[in-house]
Amino acid sequence: MFVRSLVGLDREAAKQALSGFTAGKTLTANQIQFVNLIVDHLTEHGAMMPKLLYESPFTDITPQGPDGLFPPAQVDELVAALSQVRARAVA
């Protein structure tokens, strides 16, 4: 986890980590921007705590974070995807 926090995650690997979340969905421009911010964060830091979704720059898109853009079931999916990325970093 420490090394990944220093070097981040390959951009394609970050996109792949969220592909299960985005697959089969038609996302709005704001939703795409939100997901891209997550990819940027993963690329830079390697993992992400879900609570960060409720802070800037995510709240710059919508003050409610993911709850302002996605239905509750999709927010749960997103949090699960981030948890999987973090679990792989620790393993």
DSSP file (Angstrom, degrees, kcal/mol; ACC not computed):
  #  RESIDUE AA STRUCTURE BP1 BP2  ACC     N-H-->O    O-->H-N    N-H-->O    O-->H-N    TCO  KAPPA ALPHA  PHI   PSI    X-CA   Y-CA   Z-CA
    1    1 A M     >        0   0    0      0, 0.0     4,-2.2     0, 0.0     5,-0.2   0.000 360.0 360.0 360.0 -40.5    0.0    0.0    0.0
    2    2 A F  H  >  +     0   0    0      2,-0.2     4,-1.1     1,-0.2     5,-0.1   0.929 360.0  46.5 -61.6 -45.9    2.8    2.4    0.9
    3    3 A V  H >> S+     0   0    0      1,-0.2     4,-2.4     2,-0.2     3,-0.7   0.928 112.1  50.7 -63.5 -44.1    4.5    2.0   -2.5
    4    4 A R  H 3> S+     0   0    0      1,-0.3     4,-3.0     2,-0.2    -1,-0.2   0.868 105.6  56.6 -63.1 -34.1    1.3    2.4   -4.4
    5    5 A S  H 3< S+     0   0    0     -4,-2.2    -1,-0.3     1,-0.2    -2,-0.2   0.798 111.6  44.5 -66.2 -25.8    0.6    5.6   -2.4
    6    6 A L  H << S+     0   0    0     -4,-1.1    -2,-0.2    -3,-0.7    -1,-0.2   0.875 127.2  25.8 -82.4 -40.8    3.9    6.9   -3.7
    7    7 A V  H  < S-     0   0    0     -4,-2.4    -2,-0.2     1,-0.2    -3,-0.2   0.613  96.6-147.9-102.2 -13.6    3.6    5.9   -7.3
    8    8 A G     <  -     0   0    0     -4,-3.0     2,-0.4    -5,-0.3    -1,-0.2  -0.333  32.4 -58.4  78.3-163.8   -0.2    5.7   -7.8
    9    9 A L        -     0   0    0     33,-1.0    37,-0.1    34,-0.3     5,-0.1  -0.937  55.0 -97.9-121.5 140.6   -2.1    3.4  -10.0
   10   10 A D     >  -     0   0    0     -2,-0.4     4,-2.4     1,-0.1     5,-0.2  -0.317  35.9-123.5 -54.2 138.0   -1.7    3.1  -13.8
   11   11 A R  H  > S+     0   0    0      1,-0.2     4,-2.5     2,-0.2     5,-0.2   0.884 111.4  49.6 -57.0 -42.5   -4.4    5.1  -15.5
   12   12 A E  H  > S+     0   0    0      1,-0.2     4,-2.6     2,-0.2    -1,-0.2   0.886 110.2  50.9 -65.1 -37.5   -5.7    2.1  -17.4
   13   13 A A  H  > S+     0   0    0      2,-0.2     4,-2.1     1,-0.2    -2,-0.2   0.885 109.7  50.8 -66.0 -37.7   -5.8    0.0  -14.2
   14   14 A A  H  X S+     0   0    0     -4,-2.4     4,-1.0     2,-0.2    -2,-0.2   0.919 111.6  46.9 -65.1 -43.3   -7.7    2.8  -12.5
   15   15 A K  H >X S+     0   0    0     -4,-2.5     3,-0.6     1,-0.2     4,-0.6   0.913 111.5  51.8 -63.1 -41.8  -10.2    2.9  -15.4
   16   16 A Q  H >X S+     0   0    0     -4,-2.6     3,-0.9     1,-0.2     4,-0.6   0.872 102.6  59.6 -62.2 -37.7  -10.5   -0.9  -15.3
   17   17 A A  H 3< S+     0   0    0     -4,-2.1    -1,-0.2     1,-0.3    -2,-0.2   0.807 113.5  37.8 -61.3 -29.3  -11.2   -0.8  -11.5
   18   18 A L  H <X S+     0   0    0     -4,-1.0     4,-2.1    -3,-0.6     3,-0.5   0.422  89.6  94.9-101.0  -0.4  -14.3    1.3  -12.2
   19   19 A S  H <X S+     0   0    0     -3,-0.9     4,-2.2    -4,-0.6    -2,-0.1   0.856  81.5  55.9 -63.5 -34.7  -15.3   -0.5  -15.4
   20   20 A G  H  < S+     0   0    0     -4,-0.6    -1,-0.3     1,-0.2    -2,-0.1   0.858 109.6  47.6 -63.6 -33.5  -17.7   -2.7  -13.5
   21   21 A F  H  4 S+     0   0    0     -3,-0.5    -2,-0.2    -4,-0.2    -1,-0.2   0.898 118.5  38.3 -72.6 -41.5  -19.4    0.3  -12.1
   22   22 A T  H >< S+     0   0    0     -4,-2.1     3,-1.9     2,-0.1    -2,-0.2   0.703  88.0 114.2 -85.7 -19.6  -19.7    2.1  -15.5
   23   23 A A  T 3< S+     0   0    0     -4,-2.2     3,-0.1     1,-0.3    -3,-0.0  -0.258  87.8   4.1 -58.7 131.2  -20.5   -0.9  -17.7
   24   24 A G  T 3  S+     0   0    0      1,-0.2     2,-0.4     0, 0.0    -1,-0.3   0.519 104.0 116.5  76.5   5.2  -24.0   -0.8  -19.1
   25   25 A K    <   -     0   0    0     -3,-1.9     2,-0.8     2,-0.0    -1,-0.2  -0.843  60.3-141.8-107.6 143.7  -24.8    2.6  -17.8
   26   26 A T        -     0   0    0     -2,-0.4     2,-0.3    -3,-0.1    -3,-0.0  -0.905  31.8-160.3 -98.2 107.1  -25.6    5.7  -19.8
   27   27 A L        -     0   0    0     -2,-0.8     2,-0.1    -5,-0.1    -5,-0.0  -0.635  11.7-125.6 -94.3 146.8  -23.9    8.4  -17.7
   28   28 A T     >  -     0   0    0     -2,-0.3     4,-2.5    41,-0.1     5,-0.2  -0.309  35.3-100.5 -76.1 169.3  -24.5   12.1  -17.8
   29   29 A A  H  > S+     0   0    0      1,-0.2     4,-2.4     2,-0.2     5,-0.2   0.906 125.2  49.2 -59.0 -42.5  -21.7   14.6  -18.3
   30   30 A N  H  > S+     0   0    0      2,-0.2     4,-2.2     1,-0.2    -1,-0.2   0.884 110.3  50.5 -66.5 -37.8  -21.5   15.3  -14.6
   31   31 A Q  H  > S+     0   0    0      2,-0.2     4,-2.5     1,-0.2    -2,-0.2   0.907 111.0  48.6 -65.5 -41.2  -21.4   11.6  -13.7
   32   32 A I  H  X S+     0   0    0     -4,-2.5     4,-2.6     2,-0.2    -2,-0.2   0.919 111.2  50.3 -63.5 -43.5  -18.6   11.1  -16.2
   33   33 A Q  H  X S+     0   0    0     -4,-2.4     4,-1.8     2,-0.2    -2,-0.2   0.900 110.5  50.4 -60.9 -40.6  -16.7   14.0  -14.8
   34   34 A F  H  X S+     0   0    0     -4,-2.2     4,-1.6     2,-0.2    -2,-0.2   0.934 111.7  46.7 -63.2 -48.0  -17.2   12.6  -11.3
   35   35 A V  H  X S+     0   0    0     -4,-2.5     4,-2.4     1,-0.2    -2,-0.2   0.891 109.9  54.4 -62.4 -40.0  -15.9    9.2  -12.3
   36   36 A N  H  X S+     0   0    0     -4,-2.6     4,-2.6     1,-0.2    -1,-0.2   0.859 104.4  54.5 -63.8 -34.5  -13.0   10.8  -14.1
   37   37 A L  H  X S+     0   0    0     -4,-1.8     4,-2.3     2,-0.2    -1,-0.2   0.885 107.8  50.2 -63.8 -37.9  -12.1   12.6  -10.9
   38   38 A I  H  X S+     0   0    0     -4,-1.6     4,-2.8     2,-0.2     5,-0.2   0.932 110.0  49.6 -64.5 -45.2  -12.0    9.2   -9.1
   39   39 A V  H  X S+     0   0    0     -4,-2.4     4,-2.6     1,-0.2    -2,-0.2   0.919 110.4  51.2 -59.0 -44.2   -9.7    7.8  -11.9
   40   40 A D  H  X S+     0   0    0     -4,-2.6     4,-2.0     2,-0.2    -1,-0.2   0.920 111.1  47.8 -58.5 -44.7   -7.5   10.9  -11.5
   41   41 A H  H  X S+     0   0    0     -4,-2.3     4,-3.3     1,-0.2     5,-0.5   0.926 113.0  47.3 -64.2 -44.8   -7.3   10.3   -7.7
   42   42 A L  H  X S+     0   0    0     -4,-2.8     4,-2.1     1,-0.2   -33,-1.0   0.883 110.4  53.4 -63.8 -37.8   -6.5    6.6   -8.1
   43   43 A T  H  < S+     0   0    0     -4,-2.6   -34,-0.3    -5,-0.2    -1,-0.2   0.880 118.0  36.4 -63.6 -38.2   -3.9    7.4  -10.7
   44   44 A E  H  < S+     0   0    0     -4,-2.0    -2,-0.2   -36,-0.2    -1,-0.2   0.882 133.4  21.9 -81.9 -40.1   -2.2    9.8   -8.3
   45   45 A H  H  < S-     0   0    0     -4,-3.3   -37,-0.3    -5,-0.2    -3,-0.2   0.616  88.3-131.2-110.7 -15.5   -2.7    8.0   -5.0
   46   46 A G  S  < S+     0   0    0     -4,-2.1     2,-0.3    -5,-0.5    -4,-0.2   0.087  82.2  27.7  88.5 -25.4   -3.3    4.4   -5.8
   47   47 A A        -     0   0    0     -6,-0.3     2,-0.3   -43,-0.1    -2,-0.1  -0.945  67.4-146.5-156.6 171.9   -6.4    4.0   -3.6
   48   48 A M        -     0   0    0     34,-0.4    38,-0.2    -2,-0.3    37,-0.1  -0.964  14.2-132.6-153.5 130.2   -9.2    6.1   -2.2
   49   49 A M    >   -     0   0    0     -2,-0.3     3,-2.1     1,-0.1     4,-0.3  -0.682  27.1-129.4 -77.6 132.9  -11.2    6.2    0.9
   50   50 A P  G >  S+     0   0    0      0, 0.0     3,-2.0     0, 0.0     4,-0.2   0.786 102.9  71.0 -55.7 -29.3  -14.9    6.5    0.0
   51   51 A K  G >  S+     0   0    0      1,-0.3     3,-1.7     2,-0.2    -2,-0.0   0.769  84.7  69.8 -60.7 -23.4  -15.3    9.5    2.4
   52   52 A L  G X  S+     0   0    0     -3,-2.1     3,-1.8     1,-0.3     6,-0.4   0.730  80.9  74.5 -66.3 -20.3  -13.3   11.6    0.0
   53   53 A L  G <  S+     0   0    0     -3,-2.0    -1,-0.3    -4,-0.3    -2,-0.2   0.679  93.6  54.7 -63.5 -16.0  -16.2   11.4   -2.4
   54   54 A Y  G <  S+     0   0    0     -3,-1.7    -1,-0.3    -4,-0.2     2,-0.3   0.123 102.6  70.4-105.4  18.7  -17.9   13.9   -0.1
   55   55 A E  S X> S-     0   0    0     -3,-1.8     4,-1.3     1,-0.0     3,-1.2  -0.804  90.2 -43.9-126.3 168.8  -15.1   16.4   -0.2
   56   56 A S  T 34 S+     0   0    0      1,-0.3    -2,-0.1    -2,-0.3    -1,-0.0  -0.470 117.7  31.5 -65.3 142.1  -13.7   18.8   -2.9
   57   57 A P  T >> S+     0   0    0      0, 0.0     3,-0.9     0, 0.0     4,-0.5  -0.994 125.6  48.6 -86.5  -4.5  -13.1   18.4   -5.8
   58   58 A F  H X> S+     0   0    0     -3,-1.2     4,-1.3    -6,-0.4     3,-1.2   0.893 110.4  51.4 -66.1 -39.4  -16.0   15.9   -5.9
   59   59 A T  H 3< S+     0   0    0     -4,-1.3    -1,-0.3     1,-0.3    -3,-0.2   0.560  94.5  73.3 -75.7  -6.4  -18.4   18.3   -4.1
   60   60 A D  H <4 S+     0   0    0     -3,-0.9    -1,-0.3    -5,-0.2    -2,-0.2   0.777 100.3  45.4 -72.2 -25.7  -17.4   21.0   -6.7
   61   61 A I  H << S-     0   0    0     -3,-1.2    -2,-0.2    -4,-0.5    -1,-0.1   0.904 139.4  -6.0 -80.7 -45.6  -19.6   19.0   -9.1
   62   62 A T    ><  -     0   0    0     -4,-1.3     3,-2.3     1,-0.1    -1,-0.4  -0.949  63.9-133.8-150.3 129.8  -22.5   18.5   -6.7
   63   63 A P  T 3  S+     0   0    0      0, 0.0    -4,-0.1     0, 0.0    -3,-0.1   0.735 105.5  59.0 -57.9 -22.7  -22.5   19.5   -3.0
   64   64 A Q  T >  S-     0   0    0      1,-0.3     3,-1.2    -6,-0.1     5,-0.1   0.376  99.0-141.7 -87.6   6.1  -24.0   16.1   -2.0
   65   65 A G  G X  S-     0   0    0     -3,-2.3     3,-1.6     1,-0.2     4,-0.3  -0.410  70.1 -14.8  65.4-145.1  -21.1   14.2   -3.5
   66   66 A P  G >> S+     0   0    0      0, 0.0     4,-2.9     0, 0.0     3,-1.6   0.784 131.5  69.1 -64.3 -25.3  -22.1   11.0   -5.3
   67   67 A D  G <4 S+     0   0    0     -3,-1.2    -2,-0.2     1,-0.3     8,-0.1   0.755  95.7  55.5 -64.7 -22.5  -25.5   11.1   -3.6
   68   68 A G  G <4 S+     0   0    0     -3,-1.6    -1,-0.3    -6,-0.2    -3,-0.1   0.560 119.8  29.6 -83.8  -8.3  -26.3   14.1   -5.8
   69   69 A L  T <4 S+     0   0    0     -3,-1.6    -2,-0.2    -4,-0.3   -41,-0.1   0.678 117.0  44.7-120.0 -30.0  -25.5   12.3   -9.0
   70   70 A F  S  < S-     0   0    0     -4,-2.9    -1,-0.2   -39,-0.0     5,-0.0  -0.883  79.9-107.5-124.0 149.1  -26.3    8.6   -8.5
   71   71 A P    >>  -     0   0    0      0, 0.0     4,-2.0     0, 0.0     3,-0.9  -0.344  45.6-100.3 -66.0 158.3  -29.1    6.6   -7.0
   72   72 A P  H 3> S+     0   0    0      0, 0.0     4,-2.3     0, 0.0     5,-0.2   0.841 121.9  55.0 -52.2 -39.9  -28.3    4.9   -3.6
   73   73 A A  H 3> S+     0   0    0      1,-0.2     4,-1.8     2,-0.2     5,-0.1   0.877 109.7  47.4 -63.7 -36.2  -27.6    1.5   -5.2
   74   74 A Q  H <> S+     0   0    0     -3,-0.9     4,-2.4     2,-0.2    -1,-0.2   0.849 108.1  54.5 -74.0 -33.7  -25.1    3.0   -7.6
   75   75 A V  H  X S+     0   0    0     -4,-2.0     4,-2.6     2,-0.2    -2,-0.2   0.921 108.4  50.5 -61.8 -42.6  -23.4    4.9   -4.7
   76   76 A D  H  X S+     0   0    0     -4,-2.3     4,-2.3    -5,-0.2    -2,-0.2   0.902 109.6  50.6 -60.7 -41.5  -23.1    1.5   -3.0
   77   77 A E  H  X S+     0   0    0     -4,-1.8     4,-2.4     2,-0.2    -2,-0.2   0.909 110.6  49.5 -60.7 -43.3  -21.5    0.0   -6.2
   78   78 A L  H  X S+     0   0    0     -4,-2.4     4,-2.2     2,-0.2    -2,-0.2   0.922 111.0  48.1 -64.0 -45.4  -19.0    2.8   -6.4
   79   79 A V  H  X S+     0   0    0     -4,-2.6     4,-2.2     1,-0.2    -1,-0.2   0.892 111.0  52.1 -62.5 -39.8  -18.0    2.5   -2.7
   80   80 A A  H  X S+     0   0    0     -4,-2.3     4,-2.1     2,-0.2    -2,-0.2   0.902 108.0  51.5 -63.6 -41.1  -17.6   -1.3   -3.3
   81   81 A A  H  X S+     0   0    0     -4,-2.4     4,-2.0     1,-0.2    -2,-0.2   0.912 110.9  47.7 -62.5 -42.6  -15.4   -0.7   -6.3
   82   82 A L  H  X S+     0   0    0     -4,-2.2     4,-2.2     1,-0.2   -34,-0.4   0.872 110.0  53.0 -66.3 -36.5  -13.2    1.7   -4.3
   83   83 A S  H  X S+     0   0    0     -4,-2.2     4,-2.5     2,-0.2    -1,-0.2   0.878 107.5  51.7 -65.4 -37.6  -13.0   -0.9   -1.4
   84   84 A Q  H  X S+     0   0    0     -4,-2.1     4,-2.3     2,-0.2    -2,-0.2   0.908 108.8  50.4 -65.3 -42.1  -11.9   -3.6   -3.9
   85   85 A V  H  X S+     0   0    0     -4,-2.0     4,-1.6     1,-0.2    -2,-0.2   0.931 112.9  46.7 -60.4 -44.9   -9.1   -1.3   -5.2
   86   86 A R  H  X S+     0   0    0     -4,-2.2     4,-1.8     1,-0.2    -2,-0.2   0.898 110.3  52.5 -65.1 -41.0   -8.0   -0.6   -1.6
   87   87 A A  H  X S+     0   0    0     -4,-2.5     4,-2.0     1,-0.2    -1,-0.2   0.896 109.0  50.1 -63.1 -40.1   -8.1   -4.3   -0.7
   88   88 A R  H  < S+     0   0    0     -4,-2.3    -1,-0.2     1,-0.2    -2,-0.2   0.842 108.4  53.5 -66.5 -32.2   -5.9   -5.2   -3.7
   89   89 A A  H  < S+     0   0    0     -4,-1.6    -1,-0.2    -5,-0.2    -2,-0.2   0.863 111.5  44.8 -69.9 -34.9   -3.4   -2.5   -2.6
   90   90 A V  H  <        0   0    0     -4,-1.8    -2,-0.2     1,-0.2    -1,-0.2   0.843 360.0 360.0 -77.0 -34.7   -3.2   -4.0    0.9
   91   91 A A     <        0   0    0     -4,-2.0    -1,-0.2    -5,-0.2    -2,-0.2   0.483 360.0 360.0 -66.1 360.0   -2.9   -7.6   -0.3
